[in-house]
Amino acid sequence: MSEVYTPEFDPETGRPLRKVRSFVLREGRLTRGQERALDELWPRFGIAYVPQRVEPASLFGRAAPLVLEIGYGMGASLLAMAQAEPDKDFLGIEVHTPGVGALLMGIEEQRLGNLRTLHHDAVEVLEHMLPDASLARVQLYFPDPWHKKRHHKRRIVQPAFVALLARKLQPGGLLHFATDWENYAEWMLEVLRAEPALENLSPAGDFVPVPAWRPHTKFEARGERLGHGVWDLLFRRR
């Protein structure tokens, strides 16, 4: 997942201390291919943000289980998942413009009809565009850990954010987080356990093996070479 910028949250309530975006749109340097993709492919595979409810079936032209990934980076793993599960529709949200361009290129190259992207703040998309109980799975992989204690209030995984995600999940829908920071993994586990709408699918009540649908990424492999662990959390909407 690419670097993200989050608002400060009240440590007790988990609510934002001020109304700011959970992400800042980041331009970055585009390759010629990414520029072409944004110009030519966005009208086909991109979804413009609108502050009103949108039925997922209208985005894909069919009714299918919808998987949402927040912060897909350059999109390699999201492309692999969409290709591996053609019976599902995938919606990715990313704020890093080169990543959006790279994903659009991949959609065209792999001729994927079940993948679309938004280039906007994830919280606003969840609050205003996606209906409640509309998602079969939500994925958040390797978000910025804000590892310094004084920055923990900037972490995207907070009680209010998890409650919002739980509301958007269908009954039985899955919430899948992954991180390579042990401290953040413990933080995520504490926040997820405290959400009454969710139940932990770990038999031990903590972490799970990597689910079959999550590809092993270059980012993850690099972390493993540096001796980092990886922790996956899998919760289900009651």
Buried (B, 14 or more C-beta within 10 A) or exposed (E): BBEBBBBBBEEEEBEBEEEBBBBEEBEEEBEEEBEBBBEEBBEEBBBEBEEEEBEBEEBBEEEBBBBBBBBBBBBBBBBBBBBEBEEBBBBBBBBBBBBBBBBBBBBBEEEBBBBBBBBBBBBBBBEBBBEEEBBBBBBBBBBBBBEEEEEBBBBBBBBBBBBBBBBBBBEEBBBBBBBBBEEBBBBBBEBBBEBEBBEBBBEEEEBBEBBEBBBEBEBBEEBEEEEEEBBBBBBBBE
